[in-house]
Amino acid sequence: MVPNGVTLANALPVVANMPAGAVTGYVNFTSQTVNMIVTAAGATTVKYTSPAIDLNGGEVRTVLLVASQLATSPPVTAFIGSDVN
Protein backbone atom coordinates (compact mmCIF):
# COMPACT_ATOMS: atom_id res chain seq x y z
CA MET A 1 0.00 0.00 0.00
CA VAL A 2 1.40 3.35 -1.01
CA PRO A 3 -0.11 6.57 0.34
CA ASN A 4 -1.61 8.76 -2.39
CA GLY A 5 1.09 10.99 -3.86
CA VAL A 6 4.02 8.78 -2.72
CA THR A 7 6.11 7.04 -5.38
CA LEU A 8 6.98 3.36 -5.26
CA ALA A 9 10.64 4.32 -4.88
CA ASN A 10 9.81 5.99 -1.54
CA ALA A 11 7.60 3.18 -0.19
CA LEU A 12 8.28 0.17 2.04
CA PRO A 13 6.62 -3.16 1.22
CA VAL A 14 3.74 -4.25 3.44
CA VAL A 15 4.29 -7.85 2.34
CA ALA A 16 7.54 -8.87 0.63
CA ASN A 17 8.59 -12.01 -1.25
CA MET A 18 5.21 -13.68 -0.85
CA PRO A 19 5.09 -16.93 -2.85
CA ALA A 20 2.09 -17.93 -4.95
CA GLY A 21 -0.62 -19.58 -2.88
CA ALA A 22 0.56 -17.98 0.37
CA VAL A 23 -1.70 -16.26 2.87
CA THR A 24 -0.82 -13.37 5.17
CA GLY A 25 -2.49 -12.05 8.27
CA TYR A 26 -4.36 -8.78 8.37
CA VAL A 27 -2.31 -5.57 8.43
CA ASN A 28 -3.41 -2.47 10.36
CA PHE A 29 -3.34 0.95 8.71
CA THR A 30 -4.12 4.42 9.96
CA SER A 31 -6.99 6.21 8.23
CA GLN A 32 -5.66 7.37 4.88
CA THR A 33 -6.05 7.07 1.11
CA VAL A 34 -3.70 4.56 -0.51
CA ASN A 35 -2.99 2.76 -3.75
CA MET A 36 -2.16 -0.94 -3.69
CA ILE A 37 0.83 -1.68 -5.91
CA VAL A 38 1.89 -5.22 -6.81
CA THR A 39 5.32 -6.15 -8.16
CA ALA A 40 7.09 -9.47 -8.63
CA ALA A 41 9.35 -10.43 -5.71
CA GLY A 42 12.55 -8.38 -5.81
CA ALA A 43 11.39 -6.31 -8.79
CA THR A 44 10.31 -2.70 -9.20
CA THR A 45 8.25 -3.20 -12.36
CA VAL A 46 4.63 -2.61 -11.38
CA LYS A 47 2.24 -5.43 -12.33
CA TYR A 48 -0.87 -3.87 -10.78
CA THR A 49 -1.91 -0.51 -9.32
CA SER A 50 -5.29 -0.13 -7.68
CA PRO A 51 -7.48 2.91 -7.87
CA ALA A 52 -7.37 5.04 -4.71
CA ILE A 53 -8.60 3.09 -1.65
CA ASP A 54 -9.97 5.07 1.31
CA LEU A 55 -9.02 3.33 4.56
CA ASN A 56 -10.92 4.29 7.70
CA GLY A 57 -10.19 3.09 11.22
CA GLY A 58 -12.00 -0.09 12.25
CA GLU A 59 -12.82 -1.27 8.73
CA VAL A 60 -11.70 -4.71 7.56
CA ARG A 61 -10.77 -5.52 3.97
CA THR A 62 -9.68 -8.81 2.44
CA VAL A 63 -7.60 -8.69 -0.75
CA LEU A 64 -7.32 -11.64 -3.12
CA LEU A 65 -4.70 -11.33 -5.87
CA VAL A 66 -5.15 -13.56 -8.90
CA ALA A 67 -2.42 -13.97 -11.51
CA SER A 68 -3.83 -13.85 -15.03
CA GLN A 69 -2.53 -15.62 -18.09
CA LEU A 70 0.68 -14.15 -19.52
CA ALA A 71 -1.17 -12.64 -22.50
CA THR A 72 -3.55 -10.69 -20.27
CA SER A 73 -3.09 -7.07 -19.33
CA PRO A 74 -2.88 -6.35 -16.46
CA PRO A 75 -1.16 -9.59 -15.37
CA VAL A 76 -2.73 -9.39 -11.88
CA THR A 77 -6.37 -8.94 -10.89
CA ALA A 78 -7.25 -7.77 -7.37
CA PHE A 79 -10.51 -8.45 -5.60
CA ILE A 80 -11.06 -6.27 -2.51
CA GLY A 81 -13.83 -7.29 -0.16
CA SER A 82 -15.47 -5.03 2.43
CA ASP A 83 -15.64 -7.47 5.34
CA VAL A 84 -16.74 -5.42 8.34
CA ASN A 85 -17.65 -1.74 8.53
N, CA, C and O atoms as a DFTB+ gen file, in Angstrom:
340 C
 N C O
     1  1       0.841      -1.156       0.000
     2  2       0.000       0.000       0.000
     3  2       0.897       1.233       0.000
     4  3       1.828       1.341       0.798
     5  1       0.610       2.130      -0.881
     6  2       1.396       3.348      -1.013
     7  2       0.461       4.530      -0.805
     8  3      -0.534       4.650      -1.520
     9  1       0.750       5.406       0.153
    10  2      -0.111       6.572       0.339
    11  2      -0.222       7.370      -0.949
    12  3       0.744       7.475      -1.705
    13  1      -1.399       7.934      -1.200
    14  2      -1.606       8.758      -2.386
    15  2      -0.514       9.814      -2.481
    16  3      -0.217      10.482      -1.491
    17  1       0.082       9.976      -3.644
    18  2       1.094      10.993      -3.856
    19  2       2.511      10.546      -3.545
    20  3       3.453      11.307      -3.764
    21  1       2.692       9.308      -3.030
    22  2       4.024       8.780      -2.723
    23  2       4.421       7.829      -3.843
    24  3       3.607       7.016      -4.280
    25  1       5.651       7.920      -4.310
    26  2       6.111       7.041      -5.378
    27  2       6.529       5.688      -4.819
    28  3       6.824       5.564      -3.630
    29  1       6.554       4.693      -5.663
    30  2       6.980       3.355      -5.262
    31  2       8.414       3.378      -4.739
    32  3       8.755       2.624      -3.827
    33  1       9.247       4.232      -5.307
    34  2      10.641       4.317      -4.878
    35  2      10.770       4.759      -3.425
    36  3      11.765       4.448      -2.769
    37  1       9.766       5.487      -2.912
    38  2       9.812       5.991      -1.537
    39  2       8.946       5.173      -0.582
    40  3       8.673       5.619       0.532
    41  1       8.513       3.987      -0.997
    42  2       7.604       3.176      -0.188
    43  2       8.310       1.935       0.349
    44  3       9.275       1.448      -0.239
    45  1       7.811       1.434       1.477
    46  2       8.282       0.172       2.044
    47  2       7.219      -0.885       1.812
    48  3       6.030      -0.593       1.942
    49  1       7.617      -2.124       1.467
    50  2       6.624      -3.162       1.223
    51  2       5.844      -3.512       2.490
    52  3       6.407      -3.560       3.584
    53  1       4.559      -3.751       2.330
    54  2       3.743      -4.246       3.436
    55  2       3.947      -5.751       3.550
    56  3       4.055      -6.287       4.653
    57  1       3.999      -6.425       2.417
    58  2       4.291      -7.854       2.336
    59  2       5.363      -8.012       1.266
    60  3       5.210      -7.506       0.154
    61  1       6.441      -8.708       1.593
    62  2       7.535      -8.868       0.632
    63  2       7.807     -10.349       0.379
    64  3       7.676     -11.178       1.280
    65  1       8.184     -10.666      -0.848
    66  2       8.591     -12.013      -1.249
    67  2       7.544     -13.072      -0.910
    68  3       7.882     -14.162      -0.448
    69  1       6.296     -12.752      -1.136
    70  2       5.206     -13.685      -0.852
    71  2       5.049     -14.661      -2.010
    72  3       4.782     -14.237      -3.135
    73  1       5.210     -15.960      -1.761
    74  2       5.088     -16.931      -2.851
    75  2       3.633     -17.136      -3.268
    76  3       2.714     -16.841      -2.503
    77  1       3.433     -17.635      -4.463
    78  2       2.086     -17.935      -4.950
    79  2       1.417     -18.928      -4.006
    80  3       2.044     -19.875      -3.531
    81  1       0.141     -18.696      -3.746
    82  2      -0.619     -19.580      -2.878
    83  2      -0.496     -19.273      -1.397
    84  3      -1.158     -19.909      -0.577
    85  1       0.343     -18.306      -1.041
    86  2       0.557     -17.976       0.366
    87  2      -0.561     -17.077       0.888
    88  3      -1.263     -16.414       0.124
    89  1      -0.700     -17.077       2.195
    90  2      -1.702     -16.264       2.871
    91  2      -0.994     -15.446       3.945
    92  3      -0.102     -15.954       4.624
    93  1      -1.385     -14.188       4.101
    94  2      -0.821     -13.367       5.170
    95  2      -1.921     -13.033       6.166
    96  3      -3.106     -13.220       5.890
    97  1      -1.521     -12.547       7.304
    98  2      -2.494     -12.053       8.275
    99  2      -2.955     -10.675       7.869
   100  3      -2.478     -10.110       6.884
   101  1      -3.891     -10.133       8.639
   102  2      -4.358      -8.781       8.371
   103  2      -3.305      -7.771       8.814
   104  3      -2.547      -8.024       9.750
   105  1      -3.265      -6.631       8.139
   106  2      -2.312      -5.566       8.434
   107  2      -3.121      -4.334       8.830
   108  3      -4.094      -3.988       8.159
   109  1      -2.727      -3.678       9.906
   110  2      -3.411      -2.469      10.359
   111  2      -2.841      -1.238       9.681
   112  3      -1.629      -1.117       9.503
   113  1      -3.733      -0.318       9.304
   114  2      -3.344       0.953       8.706
   115  2      -4.047       2.073       9.447
   116  3      -5.136       1.886       9.990
   117  1      -3.422       3.228       9.466
   118  2      -4.117       4.417       9.956
   119  2      -5.087       4.866       8.868
   120  3      -4.947       4.468       7.711
   121  1      -6.058       5.682       9.223
   122  2      -6.990       6.205       8.228
   123  2      -6.225       7.034       7.212
   124  3      -5.528       7.984       7.569
   125  1      -6.358       6.673       5.949
   126  2      -5.658       7.367       4.875
   127  2      -6.168       6.870       3.534
   128  3      -6.927       5.903       3.473
   129  1      -5.759       7.522       2.471
   130  2      -6.051       7.072       1.115
   131  2      -4.775       6.491       0.536
   132  3      -3.721       7.126       0.572
   133  1      -4.876       5.263      -0.005
   134  2      -3.701       4.564      -0.511
   135  2      -3.978       3.982      -1.888
   136  3      -5.123       3.913      -2.335
   137  1      -2.916       3.569      -2.544
   138  2      -2.990       2.759      -3.752
   139  2      -2.262       1.462      -3.451
   140  3      -1.183       1.481      -2.858
   141  1      -2.835       0.342      -3.849
   142  2      -2.158      -0.942      -3.692
   143  2      -1.346      -1.180      -4.959
   144  3      -1.873      -1.130      -6.071
   145  1      -0.058      -1.439      -4.772
   146  2       0.833      -1.682      -5.906
   147  2       1.421      -3.076      -5.743
   148  3       1.908      -3.436      -4.671
   149  1       1.368      -3.861      -6.828
   150  2       1.891      -5.224      -6.808
   151  2       3.047      -5.314      -7.790
   152  3       2.939      -4.896      -8.943
   153  1       4.166      -5.873      -7.309
   154  2       5.324      -6.151      -8.164
   155  2       5.724      -7.599      -7.949
   156  3       5.319      -8.214      -6.962
   157  1       6.504      -8.144      -8.846
   158  2       7.087      -9.475      -8.626
   159  2       8.129      -9.348      -7.523
   160  3       8.704      -8.278      -7.326
   161  1       8.371     -10.443      -6.803
   162  2       9.351     -10.427      -5.714
   163  2      10.699      -9.910      -6.203
   164  3      11.233     -10.392      -7.202
   165  1      11.241      -8.928      -5.495
   166  2      12.554      -8.379      -5.813
   167  2      12.580      -7.435      -7.007
   168  3      13.650      -6.961      -7.391
   169  1      11.433      -7.155      -7.597
   170  2      11.393      -6.310      -8.794
   171  2      10.742      -4.968      -8.475
   172  3      10.062      -4.819      -7.459
   173  1      10.958      -4.006      -9.347
   174  2      10.311      -2.702      -9.195
   175  2       9.328      -2.427     -10.326
   176  3       8.683      -1.378     -10.341
   177  1       9.204      -3.359     -11.275
   178  2       8.245      -3.201     -12.357
   179  2       6.851      -3.465     -11.813
   180  3       6.579      -4.543     -11.285
   181  1       5.982      -2.501     -11.939
   182  2       4.630      -2.606     -11.382
   183  2       3.770      -3.511     -12.264
   184  3       3.675      -3.314     -13.475
   185  1       3.144      -4.513     -11.628
   186  2       2.237      -5.425     -12.327
   187  2       0.776      -5.026     -12.139
   188  3      -0.078      -5.369     -12.955
   189  1       0.494      -4.293     -11.049
   190  2      -0.873      -3.871     -10.775
   191  2      -0.838      -2.647      -9.885
   192  3      -0.055      -2.585      -8.937
   193  1      -1.685      -1.668     -10.186
   194  2      -1.909      -0.510      -9.324
   195  2      -3.408      -0.334      -9.168
   196  3      -4.137      -0.232     -10.155
   197  1      -3.859      -0.299      -7.936
   198  2      -5.293      -0.134      -7.675
   199  2      -5.700       1.314      -7.844
   200  3      -4.857       2.211      -7.821
   201  1      -6.988       1.540      -8.014
   202  2      -7.482       2.909      -7.869
   203  2      -7.302       3.321      -6.410
   204  3      -6.979       2.478      -5.573
   205  1      -7.499       4.566      -6.096
   206  2      -7.367       5.036      -4.709
   207  2      -8.323       4.259      -3.802
   208  3      -9.489       4.054      -4.142
   209  1      -7.815       3.829      -2.646
   210  2      -8.599       3.092      -1.648
   211  2      -8.631       3.944      -0.385
   212  3      -7.583       4.266       0.177
   213  1      -9.826       4.307       0.061
   214  2      -9.966       5.066       1.306
   215  2     -10.027       4.097       2.475
   216  3     -10.951       3.290       2.566
   217  1      -9.048       4.172       3.369
   218  2      -9.021       3.325       4.561
   219  2      -9.477       4.152       5.750
   220  3      -8.979       5.255       5.975
   221  1     -10.416       3.625       6.503
   222  2     -10.919       4.289       7.697
   223  2     -10.763       3.351       8.879
   224  3     -10.951       2.142       8.743
   225  1     -10.423       3.895      10.035
   226  2     -10.187       3.095      11.225
   227  2     -11.333       2.148      11.522
   228  3     -12.498       2.536      11.446
   229  1     -11.008       0.897      11.862
   230  2     -11.996      -0.091      12.246
   231  2     -12.569      -0.898      11.100
   232  3     -13.244      -1.898      11.339
   233  1     -12.324      -0.499       9.871
   234  2     -12.817      -1.270       8.735
   235  2     -11.908      -2.466       8.481
   236  3     -10.722      -2.435       8.809
   237  1     -12.468      -3.511       7.900
   238  2     -11.704      -4.712       7.559
   239  2     -11.868      -4.957       6.063
   240  3     -12.980      -4.930       5.537
   241  1     -10.761      -5.194       5.394
   242  2     -10.766      -5.517       3.967
   243  2      -9.957      -6.786       3.749
   244  3      -8.922      -6.989       4.384
   245  1     -10.430      -7.630       2.856
   246  2      -9.680      -8.807       2.438
   247  2      -9.323      -8.608       0.975
   248  3     -10.177      -8.243       0.167
   249  1      -8.055      -8.848       0.631
   250  2      -7.595      -8.693      -0.747
   251  2      -7.187     -10.061      -1.273
   252  3      -6.428     -10.782      -0.625
   253  1      -7.688     -10.409      -2.435
   254  2      -7.322     -11.637      -3.123
   255  2      -6.670     -11.231      -4.436
   256  3      -7.296     -10.572      -5.266
   257  1      -5.415     -11.624      -4.625
   258  2      -4.702     -11.329      -5.873
   259  2      -4.698     -12.583      -6.728
   260  3      -4.348     -13.664      -6.253
   261  1      -5.083     -12.443      -7.978
   262  2      -5.151     -13.565      -8.899
   263  2      -4.258     -13.258     -10.088
   264  3      -4.437     -12.244     -10.762
   265  1      -3.287     -14.144     -10.346
   266  2      -2.418     -13.969     -11.506
   267  2      -3.182     -14.394     -12.748
   268  3      -3.790     -15.464     -12.776
   269  1      -3.148     -13.554     -13.772
   270  2      -3.831     -13.846     -15.033
   271  2      -2.873     -14.580     -15.960
   272  3      -1.696     -14.756     -15.643
   273  1      -3.380     -14.998     -17.084
   274  2      -2.528     -15.620     -18.089
   275  2      -1.524     -14.590     -18.595
   276  3      -1.779     -13.388     -18.528
   277  1      -0.389     -15.053     -19.099
   278  2       0.685     -14.148     -19.516
   279  2       0.248     -13.160     -20.600
   280  3       0.812     -12.071     -20.698
   281  1      -0.743     -13.520     -21.410
   282  2      -1.166     -12.645     -22.500
   283  2      -2.155     -11.583     -22.039
   284  3      -2.571     -10.738     -22.833
   285  1      -2.534     -11.616     -20.771
   286  2      -3.547     -10.693     -20.273
   287  2      -2.904      -9.430     -19.731
   288  3      -1.807      -9.475     -19.174
   289  1      -3.572      -8.324     -19.891
   290  2      -3.092      -7.074     -19.325
   291  2      -4.231      -6.464     -18.530
   292  3      -5.294      -6.239     -19.109
   293  1      -4.085      -6.186     -17.272
   294  2      -2.882      -6.351     -16.461
   295  2      -2.673      -7.815     -16.082
   296  3      -3.618      -8.603     -16.134
   297  1      -1.449      -8.194     -15.703
   298  2      -1.160      -9.588     -15.369
   299  2      -1.671     -10.018     -13.998
   300  3      -1.592     -11.198     -13.656
   301  1      -2.192      -9.083     -13.209
   302  2      -2.732      -9.395     -11.884
   303  2      -4.105      -8.738     -11.757
   304  3      -4.301      -7.592     -12.162
   305  1      -5.042      -9.478     -11.192
   306  2      -6.365      -8.936     -10.889
   307  2      -6.521      -8.936      -9.378
   308  3      -6.167      -9.917      -8.723
   309  1      -7.040      -7.861      -8.815
   310  2      -7.248      -7.768      -7.368
   311  2      -8.736      -7.691      -7.076
   312  3      -9.480      -6.939      -7.707
   313  1      -9.144      -8.488      -6.105
   314  2     -10.509      -8.446      -5.595
   315  2     -10.414      -7.937      -4.170
   316  3      -9.694      -8.519      -3.358
   317  1     -11.125      -6.861      -3.845
   318  2     -11.058      -6.270      -2.512
   319  2     -12.449      -6.335      -1.905
   320  3     -13.391      -5.706      -2.388
   321  1     -12.556      -7.118      -0.826
   322  2     -13.834      -7.291      -0.161
   323  2     -13.975      -6.357       1.040
   324  3     -13.007      -6.115       1.761
   325  1     -15.172      -5.839       1.249
   326  2     -15.466      -5.033       2.425
   327  2     -16.052      -5.972       3.481
   328  3     -17.250      -6.254       3.462
   329  1     -15.221      -6.452       4.391
   330  2     -15.638      -7.472       5.341
   331  2     -16.517      -6.939       6.445
   332  3     -17.639      -7.411       6.633
   333  1     -16.018      -5.954       7.182
   334  2     -16.737      -5.416       8.339
   335  2     -16.606      -3.907       8.325
   336  3     -15.502      -3.384       8.179
   337  1     -17.706      -3.205       8.472
   338  2     -17.655      -1.741       8.533
   339  2     -18.467      -1.270       9.705
   340  3     -18.562      -0.067       9.947
